[in-house]
Amino acid sequence: MSDIVTYEAEGRVAVITLNRPDARNAVNGEVAQGLEAAVDRLEADDEVWVGILTANTEGQERPVFCAGADLKAINSGKAAELATARGGFAGFVYRERRKPIIVAVDGLATAGGCEIVLAADLVVATERSAFGLAEVKRNLIAGAGGLFRLPRAIGQAAAMEAILTGEPIPAARAYELGLVSRITPAGGAMEQARQLAAQITAAAPLAVWASRKVVLAAAWADDETLKAMTDAEFGSVLRSEDTSEGLTAFIEKRPPNWRGR
């Protein structure tokens, strides 16, 4: 994996960092390949249960989490490199995965950068952050999931305004609308993301992953499909070693020792 996307395991949590601050963390081919490789590594590591996705904004006068597609790469004929076969744009927005990813945002997430945020599971943001789909200002449309994920996250009326005007949504408003799970002062996003990750990893991982799967399916599936999926996931979790451990720990009045199996 290149230094343009870094990966660091911290116990049960993996921190993935977009590392192109000089280019406002815009997505080029190297970022797309690096982010896909980082998610592959997260998914393959049995010792890591949750990911945090963040961005290096050092040296930026106005912090930018991600400015979206690298227009220089597109202009030089490398647009196809900004997506991967499995992950879509940035190797991430359509990537199937089992483990939850928290995105920690300190600054502007716009265009494809906002679509990366929308593809994550939970959003922690600083008060100086903002989220926008500015494509209409360039005679483009948000083609990496933003047009349907933003309405799901904040409702059609608020999303329609943001999409048709191209104006960003301030962090406080995004928090009110439900896009952001936790809001912090400037510089505090990673600390809050780590706290949230610690709470998730304290729970049983198999149950967390199964619950995530059903919650995400609720956006498209009917009740009958969701019931069948819930029943299947419930049965799978119930048969696991961790269920026996959880019940035994409850009876013995001690913290459970989850193993993810």
C-alpha contacts under 8 A as a table, 3 or more apart, distances in Angstrom:
res1	aa1	res2	aa2	distance
1	M	5	V	7.22
1	M	6	T	7.35
1	M	34	G	5.83
1	M	37	A	6.75
1	M	38	A	7.56
2	S	5	V	6.10
2	S	6	T	7.08
2	S	30	E	7.79
2	S	34	G	6.38
3	D	6	T	5.50
3	D	19	N	7.00
4	I	18	L	6.36
4	I	19	N	4.71
4	I	20	R	6.06
4	I	30	E	7.12
4	I	31	V	6.29
4	I	34	G	7.05
5	V	16	I	6.88
5	V	17	T	5.50
5	V	18	L	4.81
5	V	19	N	5.44
5	V	31	V	6.28
5	V	34	G	5.30
5	V	35	L	6.14
5	V	38	A	7.62
6	T	15	V	7.93
6	T	16	I	5.59
6	T	17	T	5.13
6	T	18	L	6.82
6	T	19	N	7.07
6	T	34	G	7.88
6	T	38	A	7.57
7	Y	14	A	6.74
7	Y	15	V	5.73
7	Y	16	I	4.66
7	Y	17	T	6.64
7	Y	38	A	6.23
8	E	14	A	5.55
8	E	15	V	5.20
8	E	16	I	6.65
9	A	12	R	7.21
9	A	13	V	5.80
9	A	14	A	4.23
9	A	15	V	6.25
9	A	48	V	7.30
10	E	13	V	5.10
10	E	14	A	5.83
10	E	15	V	7.32
11	G	14	A	7.73
11	G	47	E	7.59
11	G	48	V	6.91
12	R	47	E	5.95
12	R	48	V	4.23
12	R	49	W	5.42
12	R	50	V	6.65
12	R	201	T	6.76
13	V	48	V	5.43
13	V	49	W	6.12
13	V	50	V	5.02
13	V	51	G	5.57
13	V	52	I	7.24
13	V	197	A	6.98
13	V	201	T	7.95
14	A	42	L	6.74
14	A	48	V	6.48
14	A	49	W	7.98
14	A	50	V	6.44
14	A	51	G	4.71
14	A	52	I	6.14
15	V	51	G	5.92
15	V	52	I	4.80
15	V	53	L	6.06
15	V	54	T	7.44
16	I	35	L	7.88
16	I	38	A	6.79
16	I	51	G	7.15
16	I	52	I	6.01
16	I	53	L	4.79
16	I	54	T	6.26
17	T	53	L	5.87
17	T	54	T	4.88
17	T	55	A	4.92
17	T	56	N	6.64
18	L	25	N	6.21
18	L	31	V	7.41
18	L	35	L	7.87
18	L	53	L	7.78
18	L	54	T	6.35
18	L	55	A	4.45
18	L	56	N	6.12
19	N	25	N	6.34
19	N	55	A	6.15
19	N	56	N	5.24
20	R	23	A	5.46
20	R	24	R	6.25
20	R	25	N	4.35
20	R	26	A	7.03
20	R	56	N	6.98
21	P	24	R	4.85
21	P	25	N	5.23
21	P	55	A	7.89
21	P	56	N	5.70
21	P	57	T	5.17
21	P	58	E	6.33
21	P	59	G	7.26
21	P	60	Q	6.99
22	D	25	N	7.23
22	D	59	G	7.71
22	D	60	Q	7.55
23	A	26	A	5.77
24	R	57	T	7.42
24	R	60	Q	7.82
24	R	63	P	7.94
24	R	64	V	5.59
24	R	65	F	7.04
24	R	66	C	5.83
24	R	67	A	5.79
25	N	55	A	7.15
25	N	56	N	7.63
25	N	64	V	7.27
25	N	65	F	6.57
25	N	66	C	4.78
25	N	67	A	6.33
25	N	68	G	7.77
26	A	66	C	5.53
26	A	67	A	5.04
26	A	68	G	5.14
26	A	69	A	5.49
26	A	70	D	4.95
26	A	113	G	7.70
27	V	30	E	7.74
27	V	31	V	5.43
27	V	32	A	6.47
27	V	66	C	7.76
27	V	67	A	7.81
27	V	68	G	5.87
27	V	69	A	4.78
27	V	70	D	5.17
27	V	82	L	6.39
27	V	90	A	6.19
28	N	31	V	5.35
28	N	32	A	6.33
28	N	69	A	6.65
28	N	70	D	5.43
28	N	73	A	6.25
28	N	81	E	6.84
28	N	82	L	5.21
28	N	90	A	7.73
29	G	32	A	5.12
29	G	33	Q	6.18
29	G	78	K	7.74
29	G	81	E	4.51
29	G	82	L	4.76
29	G	83	A	7.33
29	G	90	A	7.87
30	E	33	Q	5.21
30	E	34	G	5.91
31	V	34	G	4.98
31	V	35	L	5.90
31	V	82	L	7.80
31	V	90	A	6.55
32	A	35	L	5.33
32	A	36	E	6.19
32	A	81	E	7.51
32	A	82	L	5.72
32	A	83	A	6.11
32	A	84	T	6.88
32	A	89	F	7.07
32	A	90	A	3.98
32	A	91	G	4.66
32	A	92	F	7.56
33	Q	36	E	5.26
33	Q	37	A	6.15
33	Q	84	T	7.23
33	Q	90	A	7.43
33	Q	91	G	6.23
34	G	37	A	5.08
34	G	38	A	6.15
34	G	91	G	7.95
35	L	38	A	5.00
35	L	39	V	6.31
35	L	90	A	6.74
35	L	91	G	5.92
35	L	92	F	6.77
36	E	39	V	5.24
36	E	40	D	6.18
36	E	84	T	7.86
36	E	87	G	6.71
36	E	90	A	7.46
36	E	91	G	4.62
36	E	92	F	6.14
37	A	40	D	4.95
37	A	41	R	6.19
38	A	41	R	5.05
38	A	42	L	6.26
39	V	42	L	4.93
39	V	43	E	6.11
39	V	92	F	7.94
40	D	43	E	5.22
40	D	44	A	6.12
41	R	44	A	5.16
41	R	45	D	6.18
42	L	45	D	5.53
42	L	48	V	6.56
42	L	49	W	7.80
42	L	50	V	7.87
42	L	51	G	7.00
42	L	99	K	7.88
43	E	46	D	7.62
43	E	97	R	6.89
43	E	98	R	6.95
43	E	99	K	6.68
45	D	48	V	5.55
46	D	49	W	7.21
46	D	260	G	7.77
48	V	51	G	7.87
49	W	99	K	6.19
49	W	100	P	7.72
49	W	201	T	6.61
49	W	205	P	6.62
50	V	99	K	5.81
50	V	100	P	5.43
50	V	101	I	5.96
50	V	102	I	7.78
50	V	197	A	6.53
50	V	200	I	7.66
50	V	201	T	7.01
51	G	99	K	7.36
51	G	100	P	6.34
51	G	101	I	4.48
51	G	102	I	6.15
51	G	197	A	7.81
52	I	101	I	5.47
52	I	102	I	4.71
52	I	103	V	5.61
52	I	104	A	6.85
52	I	193	A	6.99
52	I	194	R	7.77
52	I	197	A	7.78
53	L	101	I	6.78
53	L	102	I	6.15
53	L	103	V	4.63
53	L	104	A	6.10
54	T	65	F	7.42
54	T	103	V	5.91
54	T	104	A	5.01
54	T	105	V	6.29
54	T	190	M	7.72
55	A	65	F	5.49
55	A	66	C	7.45
55	A	104	A	7.89
55	A	105	V	7.41
56	N	65	F	7.43
57	T	60	Q	5.71
57	T	63	P	5.54
57	T	64	V	6.36
57	T	65	F	6.78
58	E	63	P	7.92
60	Q	63	P	5.29
60	Q	64	V	7.45
62	R	107	G	7.21
63	P	106	D	6.75
63	P	107	G	4.51
63	P	108	L	6.45
64	V	67	A	6.52
64	V	106	D	7.26
64	V	107	G	4.62
64	V	108	L	4.46
64	V	109	A	6.36
65	F	105	V	5.99
65	F	106	D	6.17
65	F	107	G	5.29
65	F	108	L	5.43
65	F	109	A	5.26
65	F	113	G	7.12
66	C	108	L	6.79
66	C	109	A	5.13
66	C	110	T	6.54
66	C	112	G	7.61
66	C	113	G	4.52
66	C	114	C	7.57
67	A	70	D	7.78
67	A	108	L	7.43
67	A	109	A	6.16
67	A	110	T	5.28
67	A	111	A	6.55
67	A	112	G	6.85
67	A	113	G	5.39
68	G	109	A	7.69
68	G	110	T	6.10
68	G	111	A	5.10
68	G	112	G	3.74
68	G	113	G	4.27
68	G	114	C	7.39
69	A	74	I	7.85
69	A	82	L	7.18
69	A	111	A	7.66
69	A	112	G	5.91
69	A	113	G	7.75
70	D	73	A	5.38
70	D	74	I	6.53
71	L	74	I	4.92
71	L	75	N	5.97
72	K	75	N	5.02
72	K	76	S	6.16
73	A	76	S	5.17
73	A	77	G	6.58
73	A	78	K	5.19
73	A	79	A	6.27
74	I	77	G	5.32
74	I	78	K	5.15
74	I	79	A	4.38
75	N	78	K	7.31
75	N	79	A	7.74
76	S	79	A	8.00
78	K	81	E	5.54
78	K	82	L	7.46
79	A	82	L	5.67
80	A	83	A	6.16
81	E	84	T	7.17
82	L	89	F	5.85
82	L	90	A	5.76
82	L	91	G	7.71
83	A	87	G	6.91
83	A	88	G	4.66
83	A	89	F	4.04
83	A	90	A	5.30
83	A	91	G	5.53
84	T	87	G	5.29
84	T	88	G	4.96
84	T	89	F	6.62
84	T	90	A	7.16
84	T	91	G	5.05
85	A	88	G	5.98
85	A	91	G	7.82
86	R	91	G	6.94
86	R	94	Y	7.19
86	R	95	R	5.89
86	R	96	E	7.83
87	G	90	A	7.07
87	G	91	G	4.00
87	G	92	F	4.60
87	G	93	V	5.97
87	G	94	Y	4.80
87	G	95	R	3.98
87	G	96	E	7.43
88	G	91	G	5.18
88	G	92	F	6.16
88	G	93	V	5.85
88	G	94	Y	5.37
88	G	95	R	6.93
88	G	144	A	7.51
89	F	92	F	6.20
89	F	93	V	5.81
89	F	94	Y	7.54
89	F	112	G	7.80
89	F	144	A	6.15
90	A	93	V	6.78
90	A	116	I	7.67
91	G	94	Y	7.64
91	G	95	R	6.83
92	F	95	R	4.99
92	F	116	I	6.92
92	F	119	A	7.43
93	V	115	E	6.90
93	V	116	I	5.74
93	V	119	A	5.17
93	V	144	A	6.60
93	V	145	G	7.15
94	Y	119	A	7.39
97	R	100	P	7.95
98	R	209	W	5.93
98	R	213	K	7.55
99	K	209	W	5.93
100	P	120	A	7.58
100	P	121	D	5.89
100	P	209	W	7.20
100	P	212	R	7.38
101	I	120	A	5.56
101	I	121	D	5.46
101	I	122	L	6.75
102	I	120	A	6.19
102	I	121	D	5.83
102	I	122	L	4.68
102	I	123	V	5.80
102	I	124	V	7.26
102	I	193	A	6.70
102	I	197	A	7.56
103	V	117	V	6.39
103	V	120	A	6.25
103	V	121	D	7.64
103	V	122	L	6.24
103	V	123	V	4.99
103	V	124	V	6.19
103	V	193	A	7.55
104	A	123	V	6.19
104	A	124	V	4.88
104	A	125	A	5.86
104	A	189	A	5.34
104	A	190	M	5.85
104	A	193	A	6.13
105	V	108	L	7.78
105	V	109	A	7.58
105	V	123	V	7.42
105	V	124	V	6.18
105	V	125	A	4.64
105	V	126	T	6.51
105	V	129	S	6.68
105	V	189	A	6.27
106	D	125	A	5.87
106	D	126	T	5.21
106	D	127	E	7.98
106	D	128	R	6.81
106	D	129	S	5.41
106	D	186	A	6.80
106	D	187	G	6.68
106	D	189	A	6.38
107	G	126	T	7.28
107	G	128	R	5.87
107	G	129	S	4.06
107	G	130	A	6.41
108	L	128	R	7.95
108	L	129	S	5.18
108	L	130	A	4.82
108	L	131	F	6.14
108	L	132	G	8.00
109	A	112	G	7.91
109	A	113	G	4.79
109	A	114	C	4.71
109	A	117	V	7.50
109	A	129	S	7.46
109	A	130	A	6.14
109	A	131	F	4.96
109	A	132	G	6.50
110	T	113	G	4.87
110	T	114	C	4.74
110	T	115	E	7.82
110	T	130	A	7.81
110	T	131	F	5.65
110	T	132	G	4.61
110	T	133	L	5.66
110	T	134	A	6.68
110	T	168	P	7.44
111	A	114	C	5.37
111	A	115	E	6.53
111	A	132	G	6.08
111	A	133	L	4.39
111	A	134	A	5.54
111	A	135	E	6.29
111	A	142	A	6.67
112	G	115	E	4.78
112	G	116	I	6.21
112	G	133	L	7.64
112	G	142	A	7.31
112	G	144	A	6.79
113	G	116	I	5.14
113	G	117	V	6.54
114	C	117	V	5.00
114	C	118	L	6.23
114	C	131	F	5.76
114	C	132	G	6.09
114	C	133	L	6.72
114	C	146	G	7.46
115	E	118	L	4.93
115	E	119	A	6.25
115	E	144	A	6.17
115	E	145	G	6.21
115	E	146	G	5.20
116	I	119	A	5.19
116	I	120	A	6.74
117	V	120	A	5.40
117	V	123	V	7.14
118	L	121	D	7.70
118	L	145	G	7.90
118	L	146	G	7.02
118	L	149	R	6.34
118	L	150	L	6.93
119	A	145	G	7.87
119	A	149	R	7.87
120	A	123	V	7.27
122	L	180	V	7.24
122	L	181	S	6.31
123	V	179	L	6.97
123	V	180	V	4.89
123	V	181	S	5.42
123	V	182	R	6.94
124	V	180	V	5.90
124	V	181	S	5.77
124	V	182	R	4.86
124	V	183	I	5.93
124	V	184	T	7.73
124	V	189	A	5.88
124	V	192	Q	6.94
124	V	193	A	6.15
125	A	129	S	6.21
125	A	171	A	6.75
125	A	180	V	6.65
125	A	182	R	6.45
125	A	183	I	5.01
125	A	184	T	6.25
125	A	189	A	5.54
126	T	129	S	5.42
126	T	171	A	6.96
126	T	183	I	5.42
126	T	184	T	4.57
126	T	185	P	5.21
126	T	186	A	5.07
126	T	187	G	6.83
126	T	188	G	6.49
126	T	189	A	5.71
127	E	170	P	7.95
127	E	171	A	5.59
127	E	172	A	6.50
127	E	183	I	6.35
127	E	184	T	5.90
127	E	185	P	5.38
127	E	186	A	6.04
128	R	170	P	7.60
128	R	171	A	6.71
128	R	185	P	7.68
128	R	186	A	6.25
129	S	170	P	6.41
129	S	171	A	5.21
130	A	168	P	5.90
130	A	169	I	5.36
130	A	170	P	4.38
130	A	171	A	5.06
130	A	174	A	7.87
131	F	168	P	5.11
131	F	169	I	5.05
131	F	170	P	6.58
131	F	171	A	7.24
131	F	174	A	7.68
132	G	162	A	6.82
132	G	163	I	7.69
132	G	166	G	6.57
132	G	167	E	6.11
132	G	168	P	3.91
132	G	169	I	5.95
133	L	136	V	7.85
133	L	142	A	6.57
133	L	146	G	7.34
133	L	162	A	6.91
133	L	163	I	5.75
133	L	166	G	5.48
133	L	167	E	7.25
133	L	168	P	6.92
134	A	137	K	5.78
134	A	138	R	7.54
134	A	163	I	7.16
134	A	165	T	7.66
134	A	166	G	4.00
134	A	167	E	6.44
134	A	168	P	7.49
135	E	138	R	5.41
135	E	139	N	6.44
135	E	140	L	4.78
135	E	141	I	5.10
135	E	142	A	5.93
135	E	166	G	6.54
136	V	139	N	4.93
136	V	140	L	5.25
136	V	141	I	5.90
136	V	163	I	7.44
136	V	164	L	6.71
136	V	165	T	7.23
136	V	166	G	5.98
137	K	140	L	7.37
137	K	165	T	7.82
137	K	166	G	6.27
142	A	145	G	6.93
142	A	146	G	5.66
142	A	147	L	6.11
143	G	146	G	6.85
143	G	147	L	7.38
144	A	147	L	8.00
145	G	148	F	5.89
145	G	149	R	5.84
146	G	149	R	5.09
146	G	150	L	5.48
147	L	150	L	6.12
147	L	151	P	7.14
147	L	163	I	7.48
148	F	151	P	5.69
148	F	152	R	6.52
149	R	152	R	5.09
149	R	153	A	6.19
150	L	153	A	5.03
150	L	154	I	6.13
150	L	155	G	7.47
150	L	159	A	5.85
151	P	154	I	5.38
151	P	155	G	4.57
151	P	156	Q	4.61
151	P	157	A	7.78
151	P	158	A	7.54
151	P	159	A	5.07
151	P	160	M	7.43
152	R	155	G	5.75
152	R	156	Q	7.37
152	R	219	A	7.55
153	A	177	L	7.78
153	A	178	G	6.49
153	A	179	L	5.51
154	I	158	A	6.44
154	I	159	A	6.37
154	I	174	A	7.74
154	I	177	L	5.13
154	I	178	G	5.88
154	I	179	L	6.04
155	G	158	A	5.92
155	G	159	A	6.12
155	G	177	L	7.86
156	Q	159	A	5.09
156	Q	160	M	5.73
157	A	160	M	5.22
157	A	161	E	6.42
158	A	161	E	5.33
158	A	162	A	6.40
159	A	162	A	5.12
159	A	163	I	5.98
160	M	163	I	5.14
160	M	164	L	5.89
161	E	164	L	5.41
161	E	165	T	5.95
161	E	166	G	7.99
162	A	165	T	5.50
162	A	166	G	5.52
162	A	167	E	5.55
162	A	168	P	6.54
162	A	169	I	7.01
163	I	166	G	5.24
163	I	167	E	7.51
169	I	173	R	6.38
169	I	174	A	6.13
170	P	173	R	5.41
170	P	174	A	6.16
171	A	174	A	4.90
171	A	175	Y	6.05
171	A	180	V	7.47
171	A	183	I	7.42
172	A	175	Y	5.09
172	A	176	E	6.33
172	A	183	I	7.45
173	R	176	E	4.99
173	R	177	L	6.18
174	A	177	L	5.08
174	A	178	G	6.20
174	A	179	L	5.26
174	A	180	V	5.74
175	Y	178	G	5.21
175	Y	179	L	5.81
175	Y	180	V	4.50
175	Y	181	S	6.54
175	Y	182	R	7.16
175	Y	183	I	6.91
176	E	179	L	7.81
176	E	180	V	7.87
177	L	180	V	7.78
178	G	181	S	6.71
180	V	183	I	6.94
182	R	192	Q	7.50
183	I	189	A	7.60
184	T	187	G	7.87
184	T	188	G	5.57
184	T	189	A	6.16
184	T	192	Q	7.47
185	P	188	G	5.66
185	P	189	A	7.77
186	A	189	A	7.43
187	G	190	M	7.56
188	G	191	E	5.49
188	G	192	Q	6.40
189	A	192	Q	5.28
189	A	193	A	6.03
190	M	193	A	4.89
190	M	194	R	6.03
191	E	194	R	5.19
191	E	195	Q	6.31
192	Q	195	Q	5.03
192	Q	196	L	6.18
193	A	196	L	5.07
193	A	197	A	6.04
194	R	197	A	4.96
194	R	198	A	6.07
195	Q	198	A	5.09
195	Q	199	Q	6.42
196	L	199	Q	5.16
196	L	200	I	6.38
197	A	200	I	5.04
197	A	201	T	6.08
198	A	201	T	5.15
198	A	202	A	6.14
199	Q	202	A	5.20
199	Q	203	A	6.95
200	I	203	A	5.45
200	I	208	V	7.62
201	T	204	A	7.13
201	T	205	P	6.75
203	A	207	A	7.85
203	A	208	V	7.09
204	A	207	A	5.48
204	A	208	V	6.24
204	A	242	D	7.20
204	A	258	W	5.99
204	A	260	G	7.15
205	P	208	V	4.92
205	P	209	W	6.08
205	P	258	W	7.44
205	P	260	G	5.60
206	L	209	W	5.24
206	L	210	A	6.09
206	L	237	V	6.35
206	L	242	D	7.93
206	L	260	G	5.76
206	L	261	R	7.16
207	A	210	A	5.14
207	A	211	S	5.95
207	A	237	V	6.27
208	V	211	S	5.23
208	V	212	R	6.15
209	W	212	R	5.14
209	W	213	K	6.36
210	A	213	K	5.21
210	A	214	V	6.65
210	A	233	E	5.82
210	A	234	F	7.87
210	A	237	V	7.69
211	S	214	V	5.36
211	S	215	V	6.21
211	S	233	E	7.94
212	R	215	V	5.15
212	R	216	L	6.18
213	K	216	L	5.42
213	K	217	A	6.31
214	V	217	A	5.03
214	V	218	A	6.33
214	V	226	L	6.80
214	V	229	M	6.79
214	V	230	T	6.46
215	V	218	A	5.27
215	V	219	A	7.62
216	L	219	A	5.97
217	A	220	W	5.73
217	A	221	A	5.71
217	A	226	L	7.17
218	A	221	A	5.44
218	A	222	D	7.43
218	A	226	L	6.84
221	A	225	T	5.97
221	A	226	L	6.22
222	D	225	T	5.41
222	D	226	L	6.19
223	D	226	L	4.96
223	D	227	K	5.95
224	E	227	K	5.15
224	E	228	A	6.30
225	T	228	A	5.21
225	T	229	M	6.16
226	L	229	M	4.98
226	L	230	T	5.96
227	K	230	T	5.05
227	K	231	D	6.08
228	A	231	D	5.15
228	A	232	A	6.20
229	M	232	A	5.13
229	M	233	E	6.14
230	T	233	E	5.16
230	T	234	F	5.88
231	D	234	F	5.05
231	D	235	G	6.13
232	A	235	G	5.23
232	A	236	S	6.25
233	E	236	S	5.07
233	E	237	V	6.13
234	F	237	V	5.26
234	F	238	L	5.97
235	G	238	L	5.04
235	G	239	R	6.28
236	S	239	R	5.41
236	S	240	S	6.69
237	V	240	S	5.31
237	V	242	D	8.00
237	V	243	T	6.94
238	L	243	T	5.78
239	R	243	T	7.04
240	S	243	T	5.64
240	S	244	S	7.29
240	S	261	R	5.75
241	E	244	S	5.43
241	E	245	E	6.38
241	E	259	R	7.99
241	E	261	R	5.60
242	D	245	E	4.84
242	D	246	G	5.92
242	D	258	W	5.88
242	D	259	R	6.54
242	D	260	G	6.64
242	D	261	R	6.05
243	T	246	G	5.04
243	T	247	L	6.24
244	S	247	L	5.31
244	S	248	T	6.06
245	E	248	T	5.09
245	E	249	A	5.95
245	E	256	P	6.34
245	E	257	N	6.98
245	E	258	W	7.29
246	G	249	A	5.17
246	G	250	F	6.21
246	G	256	P	5.56
246	G	257	N	7.83
246	G	258	W	7.78
247	L	250	F	5.10
247	L	251	I	6.30
248	T	251	I	5.14
248	T	252	E	6.07
249	A	252	E	5.02
249	A	253	K	5.78
249	A	254	R	5.11
249	A	255	P	6.03
249	A	256	P	5.16
250	F	253	K	5.01
250	F	254	R	6.44
250	F	255	P	7.65
250	F	256	P	7.69
251	I	254	R	7.98
